[in-house]
Amino acid sequence: MAETNARGSAPTIRDVAALAGVATSTVSRALSNPDRVNRATRERIEKVAAELNYVPSSQARGLSSGRTNAIALLVPDVTNPFYFDIIRGTQNQLKAAGYTQLLVDTEESAEMEADTLQKMQRTADGFILAASRLTDTQILEAAASQAIVTINRSSANAPTVVIDTPGAVVQALEHLASLGHTRICYVGGPASSWSNAKRWKTFEEESRDRGLTTSRVGPFTPKTTSGAAAADAAARTGATACIVFNDLLAIGMLQRLRERGIRVPEDMSIVGCDDIFGADFCNPPLTTMASPIEQAGRVAVSMLLAQLDPLNAGSSRRLAVMPTHLTVRGSTGPAPVQHPE
């Protein structure tokens, strides 16, 4: 148990420095980077620290290096199962490298995300922004003063890990076209989502090349609670199949379509995205676009650590692309036969 000083509180780095006759920065170096302090001074500091039962804080260890050994991970919605694997991947990789992960839910708000980056500059050594809602200009400004890596938000201003969901959209279109669907609806996610814009662009271009009739509904908040409104909007388009921004929204649509008596997949086929836990437990099980999400988190950490320690990082990447594939389940089937009037 730590001794108390004259003020009756636990000893501080200043108490050690005063008794050892050195500056607080020297105490910090002696305890966190011993090789940077001469032997006699280090031993004197260590002796005083032992006599006081002084326990260094993370702030004290960071005085000389400016490092906190903490990395902040910002996600738009911590309740979305898609981010569970990213969180697990980043945390495991950071733990192995001796870092602590700080998790922040930005609540789908670009304003909260920007505010968090500003307020945590001295708390975290770097930031991983998952599906960032910030503009390119905001990312540029942030990356100018701190180490940043983005996931699923490509930017020329920061290293990024991209999950190739546009590639999976192509697979989904080919799958639906092979089942005879010619009228396909894209059910959009948040208007501020970079990945949403990329998927729609791919959907539009690839559908046109295949001679498909397309429609678009949204934007919708990517939650199951938005599924009812999304299903109602999609049903009005006359489409026989939908490619949906994410699994949560698609699962909500399945529930609403069942309430309306629209059978899936007999009357309408549904394709989700992310292959979250529970996607295969739906009724019917959800066809979805899958990717190595946990690996994306691990790669993002490696890219961030390369910024923090470039001398020992070797070659550093600016872009990593995670492959995707379509997992076919029971929510997609042949297009319904159109009977003549």
N, C-alpha and C positions, 0 to 999 in steps of 0.2 A: 504494500500500500504506500502511496506517495506521501512524503513528508509535507508539512505545511510551512509556508514562509511567514514572515513577520505580520503579514496581513491576514493570516489564518486561511489562506487559499492554497491550492496545489501549486508547487513550484513551476515557474515559467522559464522560458528560454532566457529571459532577461536576468533571472536570478542566477542561472548557471553562468551566464556571461560576466555578471558582476563579480562573483566569487572567483572565477577563473582569470579575471582581468583581461578579457578579450571582448570583441564586438559580437553582437548576436549573430551576424552573418557567418562569423568564424565558427561559432558553436554549431550552426546549422550545417556547415560544410563538414565539420569534424564528425558529426553523427550520421550524415546521409551520404557523404562522399569522402571517406577517410583519407584516401590517397592524395587529396588536394590540400591537406594540412600537414605541417611537419610533425614528426613523431612526438617530440616533447610537448608541444601544444596540445596535440590530440589526446595524449595520455592524461594531461592535466585536466582537460575538459571532461574526459570520460570518468575520471576519479570524482570530480565535483558532481557530475550528473548522477553517479552511483550513490554518493553520500546523500544527495537530496531526493533520491528515488524519482528523478525526473523522467517522465515519459514523453518523448517527442510527439507533437501533433503533426498531422499532414500539412498544416499551414507552415509549421516550423521547418519541415523537411523541404518545403518548396521555396523558402526565402531566397536561397542562393541560386537555385536553378530556374525559378519562375514556374515550375511545374507542380501540378496537383495530383498527377497520376489518376486523373478522372476524365472520362470521355462521356459526353452527353449524346444520347440518342433521342431524336425528336420524331414522333410519329403523329399522324393526324387523328387517329382514333385508337386508343389502347384496347378498346373492347372488340375491335375487329380481329377475328382469328387469323387473318392474313399476316398480321404483324407479330403474332406469337412466335413464329419460326424465325423471323428477322431478329426479334429480341433475344431469342435463345442463341442464335448464331453469333451475334455481336458479343453477347455476354461471355460465352464460352471462349471466344477468341481473345477478348480483352483480359479475361481472368488469366489465361495462359501467358499473356504478355505482362502481367503484373499491374493491370489497370482496373479501376472500379468503373462500373457503368452507372450513369445517371439517366433515368428514363423520364421523359417529359411528354405528356399528351397535349398537343396543340389544338385539339378540338376542331379540326378542319378550318382553322383560322390562320390566314397569312399574317394578320396583325399580331396574334399571339406568338407565332413562330418567330417573327422579326424581333419582338420584344424580348423573348427568351434568349435569343442569340446575343442581344446587347447586354442583358443583365447577367448572363453566365460567363462572360468573357474571362473573368478572373477565377471562376469556379472550375472550369473545364479546360483541358489542354487542347481539345478539338471537338468537332461536332460531326455526327452522322445524321443527315436529313433524309428520312424515309418518305417518299412520295411528297416532296416539298411543295407547298402551295405558293412559295415565293416567286416573284418575277425574276427574269434573267438579271435585271439591274440590281435587285436586292441581293441575289446570290453573289454577284460581282463585288458589291460593296462589302458583304460579309467575308468573302474569301480573301479580300485584300488585307484583312487584319487578323485572321484566325484560320487554323487548319480545318478544312471542310471536305467531306465526301458526301455525295448524294446517292440515293438508291431510287431507281425508277423516276428520275427527274434529270434528264440529260441537260447539261449546261457546258458551254465552252469555258466557263469560269471556274470550274471545280471538277476534280476527278469524279467519275460516276460509275455506278453499277446499274446496268439496264437489264431488266427482265424482258425478254423478247416476246411480249404478248402480241404485238402486231403480227409476228410470224405465226402465232397460234390462231389469230383471227383468220388468216389465210387457210389454215387447216380446217377451221370450223366451217368456213364458207364452202370449201371443197366437200366436206362431209355432208352438209345440208343439201348442196346441189346434187350430190350423188343419190340422195334420197328423194329427189324430185321437187325440192322446194325452189320456187322462182320468185316468191315475194318474201323478203326477209327484212326484219326491223332491227335496228341497233338501239338498245336501251342505254342511254348515256348516264355517266356518273357526274361528279362535281364539275362545274364549269371551269374551275381553276385547276383542274387536274391535268398535268402534262400527259400522262399515259392515256387519259380519256381522249384527248385530242389526237394522239398518235393512232389509237385504235380506230377512231372514226375515219381518219384520213385513209388508212389502209382498207377499212371496210368499204368505203365509198369507191375507191379506185379499183379494188379487186372485184367488187360486185359489177361495176360497169364493164370491166373486161370480160366478165362471164355472161353478160346480158341479163343480169338479175334486176328485178324491180326492188328498190330499197326505200325505206322510210326511217325516220329517226324520232325518238321521243326522249324527253328529259330536258334539262338535267335533273337527276335525282340524287338525294343523299344516299350513300352506299350502305344502307341498313335494311334489315328485313321489314321494318316499319314503313319503308317507302315502297315496298313491293306491291301493295294494293293499288296505289295510284299508277305505278308503272304498268301493271297488268291491264288496268282499265284503258290506259292510253294505247298500249300495244294492240289490244283487241280491236280498237277503233280503226286501226290502219289497214285491216284486211290481210295482214301478213300471216303466213302459216308457220313461221319460225322466227325466233328472236336470239340475237347474240347480246348478252347482258354484261354490263360493266364489271360486276363482281358477283361472287356466289351468294353473299348475303341478300342482295337485291333480287337475285334469281330465286332464292328460296322463298322470299316473301311473295314473289309472283306466283310460284307454284301453289301456295296456300290460297291466294285470291282467285286464281283460275279454277281451282277445285270448287270454291264457293259458288262461282258463277256457272258451274256445269260445263266449263270448257276443258275437255280431256287433254291431258299431256301424256304421251305425244300424239295421240290419235287426231286431235284437232289443231294442236299447236306444239311445236318442238321448242325446247329451251336449252340454250348453252350458257353456262356461267363462266367465271374466270377466277382462278386462284387455287382451286381444289382444296378448300379449307377443311378442317376436321368437321365431319358431319355431312359433307356433300354427298357421300355415298349412303347416308342413312335416310335421305329424303324419300318422299313418296310422290313420284318415282325417283330413284337415285339420279343425281344430277350429272349430265355430261358437262365437262368443264375443261378449261385450259390450265394445265399444271406446269410448275417450274420448281427448280431447286431453291426454294426461298431461304432456308437456313444457310445454304452455301453462299447466297448473295450477301447475307449479313457478315459472314466470315471474311469474304473477299473485301467488303467495304472497310472492315477493320484493318486488314493488311495494307490497303491503299492509304488509309489515314496514318498508320504508324510509319509508313514510308515518308510521309511529309514531316512527321515529328522527328524522325531520326534518319535523314537522308544518307548519312555516311555509312550506316550499317544496313541500309535497305536494299542495296543492289539496284537493279533496274526497277523504276517505278512506272506503273501503268496509269494512264489518264482515263481509260475506258475498259470496262469488262462487261461482256454480254452473256447473260445466263440463258441457256436454251430452254425452249418450252415445247410441250406436246399436248395433243388433244386426248383426253381420257373419255372414251365413249361409254355412257351408261344408259339408263332407261328413259331419260327425258327427251331423247331425240328418236324420231322414227320417220317412216315414209310420209310424204306430203299427202294430205287428205284429197280424195278424188273429188274433183269439181263436177257436180252433176249439172247438165244443161237445164235451163228453166223450162 
